[in-house]
Amino acid sequence: MALDYSSIGLRIKHARSQKGWTQEQLADALNTSREHISRTETGDRGISLELLVAISNVLNAPISDLLADNLTGSEVTTDTDLHYILLDCTAQEEKIITKTALLD
């Protein structure tokens, strides 16, 4: 089974953005280059298990959330339409959408 590196990258980007970090800040925390982070987030580059675990730890993002689109046979709580919409939102947009969704 091939991994969907684009979805992993999108989820990493979302977790990084939620923390308010730039690619440069994440790269510094991981002792890697901003270019490496950029290629990882766009899915242009595969990601090693070691880097995935390091990103999960540094961003305090559950690894299951980062891999959610690649997991089968287990209940993934982030596999909802709303969650996919929120992945590409700013923190402000996420607050507005979440507040609106909870009102319905």
Protein Blocks (a to p, Z undefined) as FASTA:
>chain_A
ZZdfklmmmmmmmmmmmnopafklmmmmnopafklmmmmmnopaccdfklmmmmmmmnop
afklmmmmmpghiacfklcfklmmmmmpcfklmmmmmmmmmmZZ
